Amino acid sequence: MYKAIIIDDEPWTILDIEQTFALENMGFEIVGSFRSPLKALPFIMSKKPELIITDIRMPGMSGLELIQKVRSHHLNCEFIIVSGYNDFAYAKEAIAYGVTGYCLKPLDPDETASCLERARTALNRRSALPQANAYIDDTFENILNYMSTHFPEKLTLKSLAAVFTMNPNYCCTLFTKYLGKTFSQHLTELRITEAQSLLKSTNHSLETIAQMVGYNDYFYFSKVFKKHCSYSPKEYRRQFHSIKESDS
């Protein structure tokens, strides 16, 4: 079981999260709930939960500020944002910090399940990394964390290697060694996975979503998306909403 905590300044929202997020069914155990990020931070540093579900707007410290603090300590955890604000600026900033999902209140069970699945997949992937060489593991874990935060930016293998003062060719071999894929393939998967989430959970235009996940050219984004998902972004959104309507 992975450890999870919930942070929201509204106690009824904490209850709603506990009821809507099927945490135990997805392999998570709630080890704490807090109404203040300031109070949650020492607990996070001490207990190191693998999943943090947090609101954005809270007194004293925002959810995004909390994410910054935790990321600065290089803790390997996933974040899910729960917010009552369908605000493009918030969503874009949250994505830049590499959050697993951005769920709007009132919470949708299908959306929350999708976010938890992505968080569990990311955590399982980390657990599966070979442990033969701890130094290389730590190096590559930092690379993956950096990419999960910076994938919407203009990111290349050369620029990534420069961040970690590493030879680009050596950096390239780490991806094939530990993930069985190239840097470009992993970067594309991060972007397309986030695009899928945004297409399902927001009303942002297709061009805006393309930019949010790192593609300034919408037509190229659409081509890459269709190659990975068999649907264009427009078709994918329409298919998702038609399925959702038939289930309701």
Solvent accessible surface area in square Angstrom, and as a share of the most:
residue,aa,sasa,rsa
1,M,147,0.66
2,Y,42,0.16
3,K,64,0.27
4,A,0,0.00
5,I,0,0.00
6,I,0,0.00
7,I,0,0.00
8,D,0,0.00
9,D,41,0.21
10,E,59,0.26
11,P,51,0.32
12,W,168,0.59
13,T,8,0.05
14,I,15,0.08
15,L,102,0.51
16,D,55,0.29
17,I,0,0.00
18,E,67,0.30
19,Q,146,0.65
20,T,28,0.16
21,F,1,0.00
22,A,48,0.37
23,L,7,0.03
24,E,131,0.59
25,N,128,0.65
26,M,29,0.13
27,G,21,0.21
28,F,0,0.00
29,E,83,0.37
30,I,59,0.30
31,V,50,0.29
32,G,16,0.16
33,S,55,0.36
34,F,41,0.17
35,R,142,0.52
36,S,24,0.15
37,P,0,0.00
38,L,98,0.49
39,K,150,0.63
40,A,0,0.00
41,L,31,0.15
42,P,84,0.53
43,F,48,0.20
44,I,0,0.00
45,M,51,0.23
46,S,79,0.51
47,K,109,0.46
48,K,111,0.47
49,P,3,0.02
50,E,39,0.18
51,L,0,0.00
52,I,0,0.00
53,I,0,0.00
54,T,0,0.00
55,D,10,0.05
56,I,1,0.01
57,R,114,0.42
58,M,18,0.08
59,P,97,0.61
60,G,71,0.68
61,M,15,0.07
62,S,30,0.19
63,G,0,0.00
64,L,11,0.05
65,E,83,0.37
66,L,0,0.00
67,I,0,0.00
68,Q,92,0.41
69,K,96,0.41
70,V,0,0.00
71,R,43,0.16
72,S,73,0.47
73,H,104,0.46
74,H,136,0.61
75,L,25,0.12
76,N,69,0.35
77,C,1,0.01
78,E,13,0.06
79,F,0,0.00
80,I,0,0.00
81,I,0,0.00
82,V,0,0.00
83,S,0,0.00
84,G,48,0.46
85,Y,94,0.36
86,N,81,0.42
87,D,54,0.28
88,F,79,0.33
89,A,67,0.52
90,Y,47,0.18
91,A,3,0.02
92,K,106,0.45
93,E,76,0.34
94,A,0,0.00
95,I,3,0.01
96,A,37,0.29
97,Y,37,0.14
98,G,7,0.06
99,V,8,0.04
100,T,13,0.08
101,G,0,0.00
102,Y,17,0.06
103,C,0,0.00
104,L,36,0.18
105,K,55,0.23
106,P,127,0.80
107,L,19,0.10
108,D,36,0.19
109,P,86,0.54
110,D,90,0.47
111,E,35,0.16
112,T,1,0.01
113,A,45,0.35
114,S,33,0.21
115,C,3,0.02
116,L,0,0.00
117,E,71,0.32
118,R,42,0.15
119,A,0,0.00
120,R,72,0.26
121,T,77,0.45
122,A,17,0.13
123,L,6,0.03
124,N,70,0.36
125,R,65,0.24
126,R,26,0.09
127,S,76,0.49
128,A,80,0.62
129,L,10,0.05
130,P,62,0.39
131,Q,134,0.60
132,A,106,0.82
133,N,62,0.32
134,A,71,0.55
135,Y,168,0.64
136,I,26,0.13
137,D,12,0.06
138,D,92,0.48
139,T,22,0.13
140,F,0,0.00
141,E,19,0.08
142,N,60,0.31
143,I,0,0.00
144,L,2,0.01
145,N,22,0.11
146,Y,52,0.20
147,M,0,0.00
148,S,23,0.15
149,T,19,0.11
150,H,44,0.20
151,F,10,0.04
152,P,27,0.17
153,E,82,0.37
154,K,191,0.81
155,L,17,0.08
156,T,62,0.36
157,L,42,0.21
158,K,155,0.66
159,S,44,0.29
160,L,0,0.00
161,A,1,0.01
162,A,68,0.53
163,V,74,0.43
164,F,51,0.21
165,T,132,0.77
166,M,30,0.13
167,N,88,0.45
168,P,53,0.33
169,N,114,0.59
170,Y,93,0.35
171,C,0,0.00
172,C,46,0.27
173,T,71,0.41
174,L,2,0.01
175,F,0,0.00
176,T,70,0.41
177,K,125,0.53
178,Y,22,0.08
179,L,32,0.16
180,G,64,0.62
181,K,49,0.21
182,T,57,0.33
183,F,15,0.06
184,S,67,0.43
185,Q,93,0.42
186,H,7,0.03
187,L,13,0.07
188,T,25,0.14
189,E,69,0.31
190,L,34,0.17
191,R,25,0.09
192,I,6,0.03
193,T,55,0.32
194,E,15,0.07
195,A,0,0.00
196,Q,48,0.21
197,S,10,0.07
198,L,3,0.01
199,L,0,0.00
200,K,53,0.22
201,S,24,0.15
202,T,12,0.07
203,N,129,0.66
204,H,27,0.12
205,S,56,0.36
206,L,29,0.14
207,E,91,0.41
208,T,35,0.20
209,I,0,0.00
210,A,0,0.00
211,Q,104,0.46
212,M,2,0.01
213,V,0,0.00
214,G,20,0.19
215,Y,14,0.06
216,N,140,0.72
217,D,79,0.41
218,Y,44,0.17
219,F,166,0.69
220,Y,120,0.46
221,F,0,0.00
222,S,23,0.15
223,K,148,0.63
224,V,18,0.10
225,F,0,0.00
226,K,103,0.44
227,K,171,0.72
228,H,90,0.40
229,C,23,0.14
230,S,89,0.57
231,Y,86,0.33
232,S,22,0.14
233,P,0,0.00
234,K,123,0.52
235,E,55,0.25
236,Y,38,0.15
237,R,45,0.17
238,R,136,0.50
239,Q,76,0.34
240,F,48,0.20
241,H,67,0.30
242,S,56,0.36
243,I,101,0.51
244,K,71,0.30
245,E,125,0.56
246,S,88,0.57
247,D,113,0.59
248,S,126,0.81
